[in-house]
Amino acid sequence: QVQLAESGGGLVQAGGSLRLSCVISGSTISVNTMAWFRQAPGKEREFVGNINWIVSNTYLSDSVKDRFTISRDRAKNTLYLQMSSLKPDDTAVYFCAASQYWRNQSPKESDYAYWGRGTQVTVSS
């Protein structure tokens, strides 16, 4: 089993930055892909991007690729999402997710077996 816990959300003004963290515990050796998703009020969950936990290949969706960066620190079992130039449209609950398999650029929620509870990001205009 893998447990995930996000942190770092909060209220930020448009144009600002935030860094989200996701700490992984449990059977961390089984993790192959980590991903970030987000869900805005009244909308479906949206794929933000993912990273190969072993070799650190990353993929970001077109909506965020010029503003967000995904990284990881294997020694700390922590996944990061660095967000900059934030917009009100980025307001959402952000979730990290994990898979035991390499999910190259996969946006499918069903490809990720483990999920955190999410952290709220609110961007004011």
Residue pairs with C-beta under 8 A, 6 or more apart in sequence:
1 26
1 27
1 114
2 24
2 25
2 26
2 27
2 28
2 30
2 31
2 98
2 113
2 114
3 24
3 25
3 26
3 114
4 22
4 23
4 24
4 25
4 96
4 97
4 98
4 114
4 115
4 116
5 22
5 23
5 25
5 116
5 117
6 20
6 21
6 22
6 94
6 95
6 96
6 116
6 117
6 118
6 119
7 20
7 21
7 22
7 23
7 119
8 18
8 19
8 20
8 21
8 119
9 18
9 20
9 93
9 94
9 119
9 120
9 121
9 122
10 18
10 120
10 121
10 122
11 122
11 123
11 124
12 18
12 86
12 121
12 122
12 123
12 124
13 123
13 124
14 86
14 87
14 88
14 123
14 124
14 125
15 85
15 86
16 84
16 86
16 123
17 82
17 83
17 84
17 85
17 86
18 83
18 86
18 121
19 80
19 81
19 82
19 83
20 36
20 80
20 81
20 83
20 94
20 96
20 119
20 121
21 78
21 79
21 80
22 34
22 36
22 78
22 79
22 80
22 81
22 96
22 116
23 76
23 77
23 78
24 31
24 34
24 77
24 78
24 79
24 98
25 77
28 77
30 100
31 53
31 98
31 99
31 100
32 52
32 53
32 54
32 99
32 100
32 101
32 102
32 103
33 50
33 51
33 52
33 53
33 98
33 99
33 101
33 102
33 103
33 106
33 111
33 112
34 50
34 51
34 53
34 70
34 72
34 79
34 96
34 97
34 98
34 99
35 47
35 48
35 49
35 50
35 51
35 96
35 97
35 98
35 99
35 103
35 106
35 112
36 47
36 48
36 49
36 50
36 70
36 79
36 81
36 94
36 95
36 96
36 97
37 45
37 46
37 47
37 48
37 94
37 95
37 96
37 97
37 109
38 45
38 46
38 48
38 90
38 92
38 93
38 94
38 95
38 121
39 45
39 46
39 92
39 93
39 95
39 118
40 46
40 89
40 91
40 92
41 91
41 92
43 92
45 95
45 109
46 61
46 63
46 92
47 61
47 106
47 107
47 108
47 109
48 60
48 61
48 64
48 68
48 70
48 81
48 94
49 58
49 59
49 60
49 61
49 64
49 65
49 68
49 70
49 81
50 58
50 59
50 70
50 103
50 105
50 106
51 57
51 58
51 59
51 70
51 71
51 72
51 79
52 58
52 102
52 104
53 72
53 74
56 71
56 72
57 104
58 69
58 70
58 71
59 104
59 105
60 68
60 69
60 70
61 107
64 83
64 90
66 85
67 83
67 84
67 85
67 86
68 81
68 82
68 83
68 84
69 80
69 81
69 82
70 79
70 80
70 81
70 82
71 79
71 80
71 82
72 78
72 79
72 80
73 80
79 96
81 94
81 96
83 90
83 121
86 121
86 123
87 123
88 123
88 124
88 125
89 123
90 121
90 123
91 121
91 122
91 123
92 120
92 121
93 118
93 119
93 120
93 121
94 118
94 119
94 120
94 121
95 115
95 116
95 117
95 118
96 115
96 116
97 109
97 112
97 114
97 115
97 116
98 112
98 113
98 114
98 115
99 111
99 112
99 113
99 114
100 113
101 111
103 111
103 112
